[in-house]
Amino acid sequence: MSPDQRVVVVGLGYVGLPLAIAFVEAGLAVQGVDISPDRIGVLADGRSPIDDISDERLAAALAGGFTVGTPDAIAIDEADVIFVCVPTPITATKDPDLGPVLASAAMLRDRLRAGQLVVLQSTTFPGTTTGPFREVLEERGLRAGTDFDLAYAPERVNPGDPASAARAVPRLVGGLTSSATERAATLLEHINDRVVRLSSPDAAELAKLLENVFRNVNIALVNQLALLCERMGLDAWEVIDAAATKPFGFMRFTPGPGVGGHCIPVDPYYLSWRAREFDFVDRFVELAGDINLAMPRHVVDLVAEGLNDRSRALKGARVGVLGVAFKLDVHDERNSPAADILAGLDERGATVRYHDPHVARFRDADGTVRDGVALDELLDWADAIVVVTGHKAIDWDRVYERAELVIDTVDSSRDRTTAERQVLRLGAGWTSRGALGREGVATGAKPAAAVVGATD
Ligand SMILES: NC(=O)c1ccc[n+]([C@@H]2O[C@H](COP(=O)([O-])OP(=O)(O)OC[C@H]3O[C@@H](n4cnc5c(N)ncnc54)[C@H](O)[C@@H]3O)[C@@H](O)[C@H]2O)c1
């Protein structure tokens, strides 16, 4: 496929926008479609809503011919290839919600032209591309595999981690036919060094879910270890660092206040839901979900424990939360465990405020909306500080100099000499780092964004 192919990307969020810009930068003609007029307005103004895409990069793409619009404003029928990157949320009962995927299929169905290639990129359960997505696309008579090509190509980007968007990260593609696979793979080779061809869309859909279930299960494993270590009087972080000195057969994951983002707390349920159709209970998914969902409540209990040590009740206490984005150094707050932690503290009678250099306003799980406050104001005001997200932009020296009581859920107190019983650490209990010591263990660098507990 030659670079003069016309590409349309549907859904200009964390996945679709970087994809569209990568294609523009590879010299292809690209148009972006989004149902949100607000999103289109912001993009057309050259303001990037995504941490990983700078305003300068967006402006360069727009100057290079990248156009954006709502579905009615873009000539989708003139495209050669259409990528669909819309959300795949879950319902309140944790069932898949294919609403946006099927709405975009319905929008394409009315514009579909023989010879086009449609590539679904949203994370979803095996059977979506060849099942409901295809059925809607075919409703006006064109047939996938004969009249138009159809493929599934999952995305691996990890917002906040530029390495995850690099060309060197291989992409997976599975087409309905081998020619659809080849066509999608050849196009993706403009922006990725290696494209792995799979035998079907279903295999590619399941491979993507396996990647996310793997992360969810491993995060649950270390979260459970953290709870055990608290009872045993051991330091889970020390234990994990020690195990991670093994150069093979072990991958370092660290505990945290819960999981967040659009992927890890959501995607595994797409698999367990689909498995039930085959009379199969995916117990790993259910168990990992159970453990990770319980972590915010445990953090609230830790805050109560910390205050109790000072003869204070959680009820009536002033609790300052540091970091509400779902992981460090991004402003993405979707499904952040901070939402449950703030609501849980509030329900138990605490007054809660927060500071996050990346999130100006935050809605907790009960719907209460708060504006963030400055770090100094929070430190002066709070009886206890609970660290939920360890953003690099937070002045940690100041936090540990000024706060009398810190509940640290992300190991932000690592390598600090703190006062006696100043820090209550998730997975380790009361400790000052100096008292415990970790000589002999290669502690290495801070945990990478890709493996902290509250992560996507
Ligand atoms: N965010 C990630 O890190 C990540 C990584 C890999 C895969 N994914 C998957 O990629 C998909 C997209 O995720 P995201 O994070 O980019 O979502 P997002 O919410 O950031 O962006 C989705 C965009 O699609 C638009 N949209 C919704 N319905 C539409 C429709 N019918 N037509 C046109 N536009 C529509 C929304 O307005 C929004 O701008 C999801 O399936 C997600 O699971 C996400």
The ligand as an ORCA input file, in Angstrom:
! r2SCAN-3c Opt
* xyz 0 1
  N      -5.852      4.882     26.793
  C      -5.028      3.862     26.649
  O      -3.977      3.819     27.262
  C      -5.337      2.721     25.727
  C      -4.317      1.850     25.364
  C      -4.580      0.801     24.502
  C      -5.882      0.636     24.050
  N      -6.882      1.478     24.434
  C      -8.218      1.258     23.903
  O      -8.430      2.172     22.834
  C      -9.818      2.555     22.777
  C      -9.924      4.072     22.853
  O      -9.412      4.485     24.121
  P      -8.958      5.979     24.401
  O      -8.205      5.929     25.672
  O      -8.317      6.560     23.192
  O     -10.382      6.683     24.623
  P     -10.646      8.262     24.730
  O     -11.869      8.384     25.577
  O      -9.413      8.982     25.116
  O     -10.993      8.697     23.234
  C     -12.056      8.187     22.536
  C     -12.603      9.269     21.614
  O     -13.620      8.672     20.819
  C     -14.674      9.622     20.670
  N     -15.891      8.893     20.307
  C     -16.719      8.192     21.112
  N     -17.699      7.638     20.389
  C     -17.493      7.992     19.093
  C     -18.191      7.731     17.880
  N     -19.277      6.956     17.865
  N     -17.710      8.278     16.754
  C     -16.606      9.062     16.769
  N     -15.910      9.339     17.899
  C     -16.347      8.800     19.047
  C     -14.725     10.342     21.999
  O     -15.348     11.598     21.889
  C     -13.241     10.440     22.351
  O     -12.647     11.645     21.901
  C     -10.485      1.827     23.938
  O     -11.004      0.613     23.481
  C      -9.341      1.539     24.877
  O      -9.582      0.417     25.707
  C      -6.631      2.535     25.246
*
